[in-house]
């Protein structure tokens, strides 16, 4: 490793301390010690083992699989997360053990008597109602501790709406439901706490989180950063481009914008600052690039799996449709940082001081085998659960073989158990969010609220598609603030998608649209968690970093409009039932090329630079060109190209005059 890189690694901050400071889940964690810590580790390993076993040999009945998943997640959550900031951070309180007992009893009741639950059909006994109330309160409390208060508050508002329906104004009014009906719907059926979100968390999502934990233990994260550094470090925008590429790699398997920002940013942000980028810009680049991971296949912040359940469209078809917009997003972020580097006159790092990509692939390329294998298994028709299970087994085999061949004890039994434990602990936040969001979905199905909200949005927009998309965007950003990716997607899919469907927006495009704007809430002030994490690492102003991140990620605010208006960008011909008919790539190519040129124009207008600094007329021309090229249509594309060509021509003339002078 070069002297330059050694110095940068010394400057890079400790990842754990950064996660504790900026990630809401990590910041609340207890520092357990001794016997209690061992007990939690054993429970976490047992949870991971249970999910691995059922993935490989068949899942249990829905009631059993989901209830046991919740028991594991809630118990671990109560061990790890105190009730208040001032609570003891080293051991659980007596109340925590009481709540754990409650979790085991009320959800264990479902696990032991699943047939009776199904046969009752909502006809609850007195015991069912008591257990149901306790289950709802426990779900709200554990989610409040682990995820934060926002989601439980939203859930309480929805539960109140189900009861107070007759008192609601106008179109929001409904006949109302009794407490008995609400409690039985949330607890006893598969449309509340035990609904689709929990079902997905208990199968696909957990396995992919566990897969990510195994990849982390085998050193894939560091390999990605080294590869990105070796591939892009020599460019004039090298350090920032390293952040973009590394965050794209990491984000594709990560479930958190904040975690991705901290993990890669601890290395890339000091590197960007050292080579001349302003601190707030460095933090913004990392935040924007890391947030993009939530829309990048194959994992997409776990939302892809839930989307498959909500739409009935296969997971493989979803990630195919999501691929091109995600690549365009990273192309846009990369273009922005390249323009900034050109404007500042920065230079890259000499190639002889960078890791050699060929050597990295030769010595550590085997680490990519599990990632390649999971894609192969998915394409081959395996379910996501089975594909993740096989990929986890392969990752273990690869790690063991590498250890034997290299004889460096790089993967031990301790690492294996550590991966199981980390995977289980990492799933707690998603499991809690899904259980709580399940109640929101339950209220929507019970009251028909989704259709009512759709009616309101369409009425306010007066049936205008662009206005409907705009209002949906605003609602998605607001609802997405402060929530995990899975939770924000679930809420938005039930609340916002019906409005778009009403105006004949493609089903796939509608779901991707709300996911994009829910995700960019992570970099949109005032609640821009990923941007604030980047600012903390960079030592920059939080709000300034947030607004800069929005500028860098501007494509994420435009690309969704393109595929909502023109599904060619996601290559969707039509959707027949639950089957997506994709168009040939050659047909989508003109739209993709047009969008890429439009993104270059947009970056130039925002960064005030094309091949040299722009004047006000050129900047306006580039902004108009961007709008024309990004809007689907032959005439608009032609107009945009003329505007871009004219700007380029005048800038070339100006540069020649400078050289002559």
C-alpha positions as CSV (number, residue, x, y, z in Angstrom):
1,X,0.0,0.0,0.0
2,X,1.3,3.4,-0.9
3,X,2.4,6.1,1.6
4,X,-0.4,8.3,0.3
5,X,-3.0,5.7,1.0
6,X,-1.5,4.9,4.5
7,X,-1.9,8.6,5.4
8,X,-5.4,8.7,4.2
9,X,-6.4,5.7,6.2
10,X,-5.0,7.3,9.3
11,X,-7.2,10.3,8.6
12,X,-10.3,8.1,8.0
13,X,-12.5,8.2,11.0
14,X,-13.5,5.1,13.1
15,X,-16.6,3.6,11.4
16,X,-18.2,2.4,14.6
17,X,-18.1,5.8,16.3
18,X,-19.5,7.5,13.1
19,X,-22.3,5.0,13.0
20,X,-23.1,5.6,16.6
21,X,-23.2,9.4,16.0
22,X,-25.2,9.6,12.8
23,X,-27.2,6.3,12.4
24,X,-30.3,6.5,14.6
25,X,-30.5,2.8,15.2
26,X,-26.8,2.4,16.1
27,X,-26.8,5.6,18.3
28,X,-29.3,4.0,20.7
29,X,-27.5,0.7,21.1
30,X,-26.6,-0.6,24.5
31,X,-23.0,-1.6,25.2
32,X,-23.8,-5.0,26.7
33,X,-21.1,-6.9,28.5
34,X,-20.5,-10.3,30.1
35,X,-23.3,-12.9,30.4
36,X,-26.0,-10.7,29.0
37,X,-23.9,-10.0,25.9
38,X,-23.3,-13.8,25.4
39,X,-27.1,-14.4,25.8
40,X,-27.9,-11.9,23.1
41,X,-25.2,-13.4,20.8
42,X,-26.7,-16.9,21.3
43,X,-30.2,-15.6,20.5
44,X,-28.9,-13.8,17.4
45,X,-27.0,-16.9,16.2
46,X,-30.1,-19.0,16.8
47,X,-32.2,-16.5,14.8
48,X,-29.8,-16.6,11.9
49,X,-29.6,-20.4,12.0
50,X,-33.4,-20.7,12.0
51,X,-33.7,-18.5,8.9
52,X,-30.9,-20.4,7.2
53,X,-32.5,-23.7,7.9
54,X,-36.0,-22.7,6.6
55,X,-34.5,-21.1,3.6
56,X,-32.7,-24.3,2.6
57,X,-35.3,-26.8,3.7
58,X,-38.6,-25.0,3.4
59,X,-40.3,-22.2,5.3
60,X,-42.9,-22.9,8.0
61,X,-46.5,-22.0,7.8
62,X,-46.9,-18.2,7.4
63,X,-48.2,-17.8,11.0
64,X,-45.3,-19.8,12.4
65,X,-42.5,-18.3,10.3
66,X,-43.6,-14.7,10.9
67,X,-44.4,-15.0,14.6
68,X,-41.0,-16.7,15.4
69,X,-39.3,-14.0,13.3
70,X,-41.0,-11.3,15.3
71,X,-40.2,-13.0,18.6
72,X,-36.5,-13.2,17.8
73,X,-36.3,-9.6,16.5
74,X,-38.3,-8.0,19.3
75,X,-36.4,-9.9,22.0
76,X,-33.1,-8.8,20.5
77,X,-34.4,-5.3,20.1
78,X,-35.4,-5.1,23.8
79,X,-32.0,-6.4,24.8
80,X,-30.1,-3.9,22.6
81,X,-32.2,-0.7,22.8
82,X,-33.0,1.1,26.0
83,X,-36.4,2.7,26.6
84,X,-34.9,6.2,27.0
85,X,-31.6,8.0,26.4
86,X,-31.0,8.2,30.2
87,X,-31.6,4.4,30.7
88,X,-28.8,2.1,31.6
89,X,-26.6,1.4,28.5
90,X,-24.9,-1.6,30.0
91,X,-27.7,-3.9,31.0
92,X,-31.5,-4.3,30.4
93,X,-33.9,-3.0,33.0
94,X,-36.5,-5.2,34.8
95,X,-39.2,-3.6,32.5
96,X,-37.3,-4.9,29.5
97,X,-37.5,-8.5,30.7
98,X,-41.2,-8.1,31.4
99,X,-41.7,-6.8,27.8
100,X,-39.6,-9.7,26.5
101,X,-41.9,-12.2,28.4
102,X,-44.9,-10.4,26.8
103,X,-43.4,-10.8,23.3
104,X,-42.8,-14.5,23.8
105,X,-46.3,-15.1,25.2
106,X,-48.5,-13.1,22.7
107,X,-46.5,-14.1,19.6
108,X,-45.7,-17.5,20.9
109,X,-49.5,-18.0,21.2
110,X,-49.7,-17.5,17.4
111,X,-46.8,-19.8,16.8
112,X,-48.3,-22.6,18.9
113,X,-51.9,-22.3,17.6
114,X,-51.7,-21.1,13.9
115,X,-54.6,-23.3,12.7
116,X,-56.9,-21.9,15.3
117,X,-56.0,-18.4,14.4
118,X,-56.7,-19.0,10.7
119,X,-60.0,-20.7,11.5
120,X,-61.4,-18.0,13.8
121,X,-61.6,-15.7,10.9
122,X,-61.4,-12.6,13.1
123,X,-63.9,-13.9,15.7
124,X,-61.8,-13.1,18.7
125,X,-62.1,-14.5,22.2
126,X,-61.5,-12.3,25.2
127,X,-58.0,-13.8,25.5
128,X,-57.3,-13.0,21.8
129,X,-58.3,-9.4,22.3
130,X,-56.1,-9.0,25.4
131,X,-53.1,-10.6,23.6
132,X,-53.9,-8.4,20.5
133,X,-53.8,-5.2,22.5
134,X,-50.5,-6.2,24.1
135,X,-49.1,-7.2,20.7
136,X,-50.0,-3.8,19.2
137,X,-48.5,-1.9,22.2
138,X,-45.3,-4.1,22.1
139,X,-44.9,-3.5,18.3
140,X,-45.2,0.3,18.8
141,X,-42.8,0.3,21.7
142,X,-40.1,-1.9,20.2
143,X,-40.3,0.0,16.9
144,X,-40.0,3.3,18.8
145,X,-36.8,2.1,20.5
146,X,-35.2,0.6,17.5
147,X,-36.3,2.8,14.5
148,X,-37.4,6.0,16.2
149,X,-40.7,7.6,17.1
150,X,-41.8,8.6,13.6
151,X,-43.1,5.3,12.3
152,X,-45.1,4.4,15.5
153,X,-46.6,7.9,15.5
154,X,-47.8,7.4,11.9
155,X,-49.1,4.0,12.9
156,X,-51.1,5.5,15.8
157,X,-52.6,8.1,13.5
158,X,-53.7,5.3,11.1
159,X,-55.2,3.2,13.9
160,X,-57.0,6.3,15.2
161,X,-58.4,6.9,11.7
162,X,-59.8,3.3,11.6
163,X,-61.7,4.0,14.8
164,X,-62.8,7.7,14.2
165,X,-63.8,7.2,10.6
166,X,-67.4,8.6,11.0
167,X,-65.9,11.9,12.3
168,X,-63.5,12.4,9.4
169,X,-64.2,15.2,6.9
170,X,-65.5,14.7,3.3
171,X,-64.0,11.9,1.3
172,X,-61.9,10.6,4.2
173,X,-65.0,9.6,6.2
174,X,-65.9,5.9,6.6
175,X,-68.3,3.9,8.8
176,X,-65.6,3.3,11.4
177,X,-64.6,0.1,13.1
178,X,-64.9,-1.2,16.7
179,X,-61.8,-1.7,18.8
180,X,-62.5,-5.4,18.7
181,X,-62.5,-5.4,14.9
182,X,-59.3,-3.3,14.7
183,X,-57.4,-5.4,17.2
184,X,-58.4,-8.7,15.7
185,X,-57.4,-7.4,12.2
186,X,-54.0,-6.3,13.4
187,X,-53.2,-9.3,15.5
188,X,-55.0,-12.4,14.3
189,X,-54.9,-12.1,10.5
190,X,-52.2,-11.8,7.9
191,X,-53.0,-8.2,7.0
192,X,-51.7,-6.5,10.1
193,X,-48.6,-7.1,12.2
194,X,-48.2,-10.5,10.6
195,X,-48.9,-9.1,7.1
196,X,-46.9,-9.0,3.8
197,X,-44.1,-6.7,5.1
198,X,-43.4,-9.1,8.0
199,X,-43.6,-12.0,5.7
200,X,-41.0,-10.6,3.3
201,X,-38.8,-9.6,6.3
202,X,-39.0,-13.2,7.6
203,X,-37.8,-14.6,4.3
204,X,-36.1,-12.6,1.5
205,X,-35.0,-9.6,3.4
206,X,-33.4,-11.5,6.3
207,X,-31.5,-13.8,4.0
208,X,-30.0,-10.9,2.0
209,X,-29.1,-9.0,5.2
210,X,-27.3,-12.1,6.4
211,X,-25.6,-12.5,2.9
212,X,-24.4,-8.9,3.3
213,X,-23.0,-9.8,6.8
214,X,-21.0,-12.7,5.3
215,X,-19.7,-10.6,2.5
216,X,-18.6,-8.0,5.1
217,X,-16.7,-10.7,7.1
218,X,-14.9,-11.9,4.0
219,X,-13.6,-8.4,3.2
220,X,-15.8,-7.5,0.2
221,X,-16.3,-3.9,1.5
222,X,-12.6,-3.1,1.6
223,X,-12.1,-4.8,-1.8
224,X,-14.8,-2.6,-3.4
225,X,-13.2,0.6,-2.0
226,X,-9.7,-0.6,-3.2
227,X,-11.1,-1.5,-6.7
228,X,-12.9,1.8,-7.0
229,X,-9.7,3.7,-5.9
230,X,-7.7,1.8,-8.5
231,X,-10.2,2.3,-11.3
232,X,-10.9,6.0,-10.8
233,X,-8.2,7.5,-8.7
234,X,-6.2,8.7,-11.7
235,X,-9.0,10.9,-13.1
236,X,-9.1,14.6,-12.4
237,X,-12.3,13.8,-10.3
238,X,-10.6,10.7,-9.0
239,X,-11.2,10.9,-5.2
240,X,-14.9,11.9,-5.7
241,X,-15.4,9.4,-8.5
242,X,-13.9,6.8,-6.1
243,X,-16.7,7.7,-3.7
244,X,-19.3,7.3,-6.4
245,X,-18.1,3.9,-7.7
246,X,-17.4,2.5,-4.2
247,X,-20.8,3.6,-2.9
248,X,-22.5,2.1,-5.9
249,X,-20.8,-1.2,-5.2
250,X,-21.5,-1.1,-1.5
251,X,-25.0,0.4,-1.8
252,X,-26.2,-2.4,-4.1
253,X,-26.0,-4.8,-1.2
254,X,-26.5,-2.4,1.7
255,X,-29.8,-1.6,3.3
256,X,-29.1,1.8,4.7
257,X,-28.1,5.1,3.1
258,X,-26.5,6.3,6.4
259,X,-24.5,3.0,6.9
260,X,-23.2,3.2,3.3
261,X,-22.3,6.9,3.8
262,X,-20.3,6.2,6.9
263,X,-18.7,3.0,5.7
264,X,-17.3,4.3,2.5
265,X,-17.2,8.0,3.5
266,X,-14.7,7.3,6.4
267,X,-12.2,6.7,3.6
268,X,-13.4,8.7,0.6
269,X,-14.3,12.0,2.3
270,X,-10.8,12.7,3.8
271,X,-9.4,11.7,0.4
272,X,-11.6,14.3,-1.4
273,X,-10.8,17.0,1.1
274,X,-7.1,16.3,0.7
275,X,-7.2,16.7,-3.1
276,X,-9.0,20.1,-3.1
277,X,-12.8,19.6,-2.7
278,X,-14.5,21.8,-0.2
279,X,-15.7,19.9,2.9
280,X,-19.4,20.4,2.3
281,X,-19.0,19.2,-1.3
282,X,-17.1,16.1,-0.2
283,X,-19.8,15.2,2.3
284,X,-22.5,15.8,-0.2
285,X,-20.9,13.6,-2.9
286,X,-20.7,10.7,-0.5
287,X,-24.2,11.1,0.7
288,X,-25.7,11.4,-2.8
289,X,-23.7,8.4,-4.0
290,X,-24.6,6.3,-0.9
291,X,-28.3,7.1,-1.1
292,X,-28.3,5.9,-4.7
293,X,-27.5,2.4,-3.4
294,X,-31.2,2.1,-2.2
295,X,-32.3,2.2,-5.9
296,X,-29.5,0.0,-7.3
297,X,-30.2,-3.7,-7.9
298,X,-29.9,-6.4,-6.7
299,X,-31.1,-5.5,-3.1
300,X,-32.4,-1.9,-3.4
301,X,-32.6,-1.4,0.3
302,X,-34.7,-4.6,0.5
303,X,-37.6,-2.7,-1.2
304,X,-37.3,-4.9,-4.3
305,X,-38.5,-7.9,-2.4
306,X,-41.5,-6.1,-0.8
307,X,-42.3,-4.6,-4.2
308,X,-42.5,-8.1,-5.7
309,X,-45.0,-9.1,-3.0
310,X,-47.1,-5.9,-3.4
311,X,-47.3,-6.0,-7.2
312,X,-47.2,-9.7,-7.9
313,X,-44.4,-9.0,-10.4
314,X,-41.4,-11.3,-10.0
315,X,-38.3,-10.0,-8.3
316,X,-36.1,-10.6,-11.3
317,X,-38.4,-8.5,-13.5
318,X,-38.3,-5.7,-11.0
319,X,-34.5,-5.5,-10.8
320,X,-34.3,-5.6,-14.6
321,X,-36.6,-2.6,-14.9
322,X,-34.8,-0.8,-12.1
323,X,-31.3,-1.2,-13.6
324,X,-31.2,1.5,-16.3
325,X,-32.6,4.3,-14.1
326,X,-30.2,3.4,-11.3
327,X,-27.2,3.4,-13.7
328,X,-28.4,6.8,-15.0
329,X,-28.5,8.1,-11.4
330,X,-24.8,7.2,-10.9
331,X,-23.9,8.5,-14.3
332,X,-25.5,11.8,-13.2
333,X,-23.6,11.9,-9.9
334,X,-20.4,11.0,-11.6
335,X,-20.9,13.8,-14.2
336,X,-21.6,16.3,-11.5
337,X,-18.3,15.6,-9.6
338,X,-16.3,15.5,-12.9
339,X,-17.6,19.0,-13.8
340,X,-16.7,20.3,-10.3
341,X,-13.2,18.8,-10.6
342,X,-12.8,20.4,-14.0
343,X,-14.0,23.8,-12.8
344,X,-11.6,23.7,-9.8
345,X,-8.7,22.5,-12.0
346,X,-8.1,19.4,-9.8
347,X,-5.7,16.6,-10.8
348,X,-5.9,12.9,-10.0
349,X,-3.5,10.7,-8.1
350,X,-0.6,9.3,-10.1
351,X,-1.2,5.7,-11.2
352,X,1.9,4.4,-9.5
353,X,0.4,5.5,-6.2
354,X,-2.9,3.6,-6.8
355,X,-3.7,-0.1,-6.2
356,X,-3.4,-2.1,-9.5
357,X,-6.8,-3.3,-10.5
358,X,-5.3,-6.4,-12.2
359,X,-3.5,-7.3,-9.0
360,X,-6.5,-6.8,-6.9
361,X,-8.6,-9.1,-9.1
362,X,-5.8,-11.7,-9.1
363,X,-5.4,-11.7,-5.4
364,X,-8.9,-11.0,-4.1
365,X,-11.1,-11.4,-7.2
366,X,-12.5,-14.6,-5.7
367,X,-14.5,-12.4,-3.3
368,X,-16.8,-11.6,-6.1
369,X,-17.8,-15.2,-6.6
370,X,-20.7,-15.0,-4.1
371,X,-22.0,-11.8,-5.7
372,X,-21.8,-13.3,-9.2
373,X,-23.5,-16.5,-8.0
374,X,-26.5,-14.8,-6.4
375,X,-27.2,-13.0,-9.7
376,X,-26.8,-16.3,-11.6
377,X,-29.2,-18.1,-9.2
378,X,-31.8,-15.3,-9.6
379,X,-31.5,-15.3,-13.4
380,X,-31.8,-19.1,-13.3
381,X,-35.2,-18.9,-11.8
382,X,-34.5,-19.6,-8.1
383,X,-36.6,-17.7,-5.6
384,X,-34.8,-14.8,-3.9
385,X,-34.8,-16.8,-0.6
386,X,-33.1,-19.9,-2.2
387,X,-30.7,-17.7,-4.2
388,X,-29.6,-15.9,-1.1
389,X,-29.3,-19.2,0.8
390,X,-27.1,-20.8,-1.9
391,X,-25.0,-17.6,-2.2
392,X,-24.4,-17.6,1.6
393,X,-23.2,-21.2,1.4
394,X,-20.9,-20.3,-1.5
395,X,-19.5,-17.3,0.4
396,X,-18.6,-19.6,3.3
397,X,-17.0,-22.1,1.0
398,X,-15.0,-19.3,-0.8
399,X,-13.9,-17.9,2.5
400,X,-12.8,-21.3,3.9
401,X,-10.9,-22.3,0.7
402,X,-9.2,-18.9,0.6
403,X,-8.1,-19.3,4.2
404,X,-6.7,-22.8,3.4
405,X,-4.9,-21.6,0.3
406,X,-3.5,-18.4,1.6
407,X,-3.0,-19.8,5.2
408,X,-3.6,-16.4,6.7
409,X,-6.6,-17.5,8.9
410,X,-8.7,-14.8,7.2
411,X,-12.0,-16.6,8.0
412,X,-12.3,-18.4,11.3
413,X,-15.2,-20.1,13.2
414,X,-15.3,-16.8,15.2
415,X,-15.9,-14.9,11.9
416,X,-18.6,-17.4,10.9
417,X,-20.5,-17.0,14.2
418,X,-19.8,-13.2,14.0
419,X,-21.5,-13.1,10.5
420,X,-24.5,-15.0,11.8
421,X,-24.8,-12.6,14.8
422,X,-24.3,-9.5,12.7
423,X,-26.9,-10.6,10.2
424,X,-29.5,-11.2,12.9
425,X,-28.8,-7.9,14.7
426,X,-28.8,-6.1,11.4
427,X,-32.3,-7.4,10.6
428,X,-33.9,-6.1,13.8
429,X,-34.6,-2.6,12.5
430,X,-36.1,-3.9,9.3
431,X,-38.2,-6.5,11.1
432,X,-39.6,-3.9,13.6
433,X,-40.3,-1.4,10.8
434,X,-42.1,-4.1,8.8
435,X,-44.2,-5.2,11.7
436,X,-45.2,-1.6,12.5
437,X,-45.8,-0.7,8.9
438,X,-47.9,-3.8,8.6
439,X,-50.5,-2.1,10.9
440,X,-50.5,0.9,8.5
441,X,-51.2,-1.5,5.6
442,X,-53.8,-3.2,7.7
443,X,-55.7,0.0,8.2
444,X,-55.5,0.9,4.5
445,X,-57.0,-2.5,3.5
446,X,-59.6,-2.3,6.2
447,X,-60.8,1.3,5.4
448,X,-59.9,1.7,1.7
449,X,-57.9,4.7,2.6
450,X,-55.5,4.2,-0.3
451,X,-58.2,4.8,-2.9
452,X,-59.5,7.8,-0.9
453,X,-56.0,9.4,-0.9
454,X,-55.8,8.7,-4.6
455,X,-59.1,10.4,-5.2
456,X,-57.9,13.5,-3.2
457,X,-54.6,13.7,-5.1
458,X,-56.2,13.3,-8.5
459,X,-58.9,15.9,-7.6
460,X,-56.5,18.5,-6.4
461,X,-54.3,17.9,-9.5
462,X,-57.5,18.2,-11.6
463,X,-56.6,15.0,-13.5
464,X,-53.4,16.5,-14.8
465,X,-50.7,13.8,-14.8
466,X,-47.7,16.1,-14.3
467,X,-49.4,17.8,-11.3
468,X,-50.3,14.4,-9.9
469,X,-46.7,13.2,-10.2
470,X,-45.6,16.4,-8.5
471,X,-47.9,16.1,-5.6
472,X,-47.0,12.4,-5.2
473,X,-43.3,13.4,-5.2
474,X,-43.9,15.9,-2.4
475,X,-45.9,13.4,-0.4
476,X,-43.2,10.7,-0.9
477,X,-40.4,13.0,0.2
478,X,-42.3,14.1,3.4
479,X,-43.4,10.5,4.3
480,X,-39.9,9.2,3.5
481,X,-38.2,11.5,6.0
482,X,-36.5,9.7,8.8
483,X,-37.9,6.2,7.9
484,X,-35.9,3.2,6.8
485,X,-36.2,2.3,3.1
486,X,-38.5,-0.7,3.7
487,X,-40.9,1.2,5.9
488,X,-41.1,4.3,3.6
489,X,-41.7,2.1,0.6
490,X,-44.5,0.2,2.3
491,X,-46.3,3.4,3.5
492,X,-45.9,5.0,0.1
493,X,-47.0,1.9,-1.9
494,X,-50.3,1.8,0.0
495,X,-50.9,5.6,0.0
496,X,-49.4,7.2,-3.1
497,X,-49.3,4.5,-5.9
498,X,-53.1,4.3,-6.3
499,X,-53.2,7.9,-7.5
500,X,-50.7,7.2,-10.2
501,X,-52.5,4.0,-11.3
502,X,-55.7,6.1,-11.6
503,X,-54.0,8.1,-14.3
504,X,-52.7,5.1,-16.2
505,X,-49.1,5.3,-15.1
506,X,-47.4,1.9,-15.7
507,X,-47.6,-0.2,-12.5
508,X,-43.8,-0.8,-12.4
509,X,-43.1,2.9,-13.1
510,X,-45.5,3.9,-10.3
511,X,-43.8,1.8,-7.7
512,X,-40.3,2.9,-8.8
513,X,-41.5,6.5,-8.8
514,X,-42.5,6.5,-5.1
515,X,-39.4,4.5,-4.1
516,X,-37.1,7.1,-5.7
517,X,-38.6,10.0,-3.9
518,X,-38.9,8.1,-0.7
519,X,-35.2,7.4,-0.9
520,X,-34.0,10.9,-1.8
521,X,-35.6,12.1,1.4
522,X,-32.3,10.8,3.0
523,X,-30.5,13.8,1.4
524,X,-33.4,16.3,1.3
525,X,-33.3,18.9,4.1
526,X,-34.6,19.4,6.7
527,X,-34.4,15.6,7.6
528,X,-31.4,14.5,5.5
529,X,-29.8,11.7,7.6
530,X,-27.3,10.6,5.0
531,X,-26.2,14.2,4.2
532,X,-25.8,14.9,7.9
533,X,-23.6,11.8,8.3
534,X,-21.5,13.0,5.4
535,X,-21.3,16.5,6.9
536,X,-20.2,15.1,10.2
537,X,-17.3,13.2,8.6
538,X,-16.3,16.2,6.5
539,X,-16.6,18.7,9.4
540,X,-19.0,20.8,7.2
541,X,-22.2,22.6,7.8
542,X,-25.1,20.1,7.8
543,X,-27.7,22.1,5.9
544,X,-25.2,23.3,3.3
545,X,-24.1,19.7,2.7
546,X,-27.7,18.7,2.4
547,X,-28.6,21.3,-0.2
548,X,-25.4,20.4,-2.1
549,X,-26.3,16.7,-2.0
550,X,-29.7,17.6,-3.6
551,X,-27.9,19.5,-6.4
552,X,-25.6,16.5,-7.0
553,X,-28.5,14.1,-7.0
554,X,-30.7,16.3,-9.1
555,X,-31.1,13.5,-11.6
556,X,-33.0,11.5,-9.0
557,X,-35.7,14.2,-9.0
558,X,-36.0,14.1,-12.8
559,X,-35.4,10.5,-14.0
560,X,-38.6,9.2,-12.3
561,X,-40.7,11.7,-14.3
562,X,-39.1,10.3,-17.4
563,X,-40.0,6.7,-16.8
564,X,-43.4,7.6,-15.4
565,X,-44.2,9.5,-18.7
566,X,-42.3,7.1,-20.9
567,X,-41.8,3.4,-19.7
568,X,-39.2,2.9,-22.5
569,X,-36.6,4.0,-19.9
570,X,-37.4,0.9,-17.8
571,X,-37.9,-1.1,-21.1
572,X,-41.5,-2.0,-20.2
573,X,-43.7,-2.8,-23.2
574,X,-46.7,-3.7,-21.2
575,X,-47.8,-5.6,-18.1
576,X,-50.1,-8.5,-18.6
577,X,-51.5,-9.6,-15.3
578,X,-48.3,-10.0,-13.2
579,X,-46.0,-10.6,-16.1
580,X,-43.9,-7.7,-17.5
581,X,-43.3,-7.8,-21.3
582,X,-40.0,-6.1,-21.9
583,X,-39.2,-4.3,-25.1
584,X,-35.9,-5.0,-27.0
585,X,-33.0,-3.0,-25.6
586,X,-32.5,-1.4,-29.1
587,X,-35.9,0.3,-28.8
588,X,-35.0,1.8,-25.4
589,X,-31.5,2.9,-26.5
590,X,-32.6,6.3,-28.1
591,X,-34.4,7.3,-24.8
592,X,-31.4,6.2,-22.7
593,X,-28.9,8.1,-24.9
594,X,-31.1,11.1,-24.9
595,X,-31.4,11.0,-21.1
596,X,-27.6,10.7,-20.7
597,X,-26.9,13.7,-22.9
598,X,-29.6,15.6,-21.0
599,X,-27.9,14.7,-17.7
600,X,-24.6,16.1,-19.1
601,X,-26.5,19.3,-19.9
602,X,-28.1,19.4,-16.5
603,X,-24.7,18.9,-14.7
604,X,-23.2,21.6,-16.8
605,X,-26.0,24.0,-16.0
606,X,-25.8,23.2,-12.2
607,X,-22.0,23.2,-12.0
608,X,-21.6,26.3,-14.3
609,X,-19.1,24.4,-16.5
610,X,-19.1,22.6,-19.8
611,X,-15.6,22.7,-21.3
612,X,-15.0,26.0,-19.6
613,X,-17.0,28.2,-17.2
614,X,-20.3,29.2,-18.6
615,X,-21.8,32.7,-18.9
616,X,-25.4,33.4,-18.0
617,X,-26.7,32.8,-21.5
618,X,-24.9,29.5,-21.9
619,X,-26.1,28.4,-18.5
620,X,-29.7,29.1,-19.4
621,X,-29.3,27.4,-22.8
622,X,-27.8,24.3,-21.1
623,X,-30.7,24.2,-18.6
624,X,-33.2,24.4,-21.5
625,X,-31.3,21.7,-23.4
626,X,-31.4,19.5,-20.4
627,X,-35.2,19.9,-20.1
628,X,-35.7,19.2,-23.8
629,X,-33.5,16.1,-23.9
630,X,-34.9,14.6,-20.7
631,X,-38.5,15.0,-21.9
632,X,-39.3,12.2,-24.3
633,X,-39.9,13.2,-27.9
634,X,-38.0,13.5,-31.2
635,X,-38.6,17.2,-31.6
636,X,-37.6,18.1,-28.0
637,X,-34.4,15.9,-28.4
638,X,-33.5,17.8,-31.6
639,X,-34.0,21.2,-30.0
640,X,-31.9,20.1,-27.0
641,X,-29.1,18.9,-29.2
642,X,-29.0,22.2,-31.1
643,X,-28.9,24.1,-27.8
644,X,-26.1,21.9,-26.5
645,X,-24.1,22.1,-29.8
646,X,-24.4,25.9,-30.0
647,X,-23.1,26.2,-26.4
648,X,-20.2,23.9,-27.1
649,X,-19.3,25.8,-30.3
650,X,-19.3,29.2,-28.6
651,X,-17.2,27.8,-25.7
652,X,-14.7,26.4,-28.1
653,X,-14.4,29.7,-29.8
654,X,-13.8,31.5,-26.5
655,X,-11.1,29.0,-25.5
656,X,-9.3,29.5,-28.9
657,X,-9.4,33.3,-28.4
658,X,-7.8,32.8,-24.9
659,X,-5.1,30.7,-26.3
660,X,-4.3,33.2,-29.1
661,X,-4.3,36.1,-26.6
